[in-house]
Amino acid sequence: LFKRCPAQAGLGGGSANAATAMWGVNELLGRPAPLDDLVEWSGELGSDVTFFLSGGTAYCTGRGEVMEPLPALEGADDVKVRVVKVGEGLSTPKVFGALDYGGMSKRDPEELLREFTSQPLTSVPPTSYVNDLQAPAFSLLPRLSALRRRLEECGFDAVMMSGSGTSVFAVGEPEGE
């Protein structure tokens, strides 16, 4: 396996490695475990490992280990997403340590899910992109906040930090392109 997913980028690189190793060993052994068992066991390995066994789009709750597979989002194939990472990384425990639990989003996750699944992805408003780890990551690494502002100034449809950082993704096309 060769990939170029940077560490401490909020892109699930380590979790993807764990899921791939789990899947690969099961395949090499002739699939003794059904996918449901792999999904159940994956939650013990890490919070996001389960998602990487979903095969694509999924709604994850809990620590990320409770997964509901979903069909691909309408219009997703037509949307460009750019991912930009600053040079530094942040550890997930450090970001969670800086999280103000009282300041977390009050948006209902089920409502947000409906916004993403009931209309084309290009119609989802930027306010529907929620990441409670963004504020603590920005406080720990102010360059991230500056990067997000710069991408927003380019006129993308939505801009948000990925996971616990330090990657920021921009949805759509910048203005003038």
C-alpha angles and dihedrals in degrees: 000000000000121000138153103222108139120230120251091018100122090243099113096247096151092043091050089052091052093048092047092050091048093048093045095051090049090051093047090052092053097261100290090165122059118229091255089062092048090051091049094048094044092071088066091057098053145323099264101033092095092060092059089060091055097087093229133325118033142159109229127192137171107040087334093281096103105080134187111186113224135190116260113283114262111264094007092127090060097051123092118215123192121199121202124184128194116226096253126072133213126213115236093232090054091051092048089048089059094046116119100214091195090058096055121124116281091205114124108247091216090054090050090049090053090051091056096042101040100059141026112289089242089063097053108111118237090243089068092067103091129178116166090192092063097081096050091045090051090050090052095043113023091186087074092060090049090051091051092049091049092052091047089053088057088066103245117165093244136357124194140154115254119237113313091339165223098143123077121201127207121202123212130358127320115246113273096024 
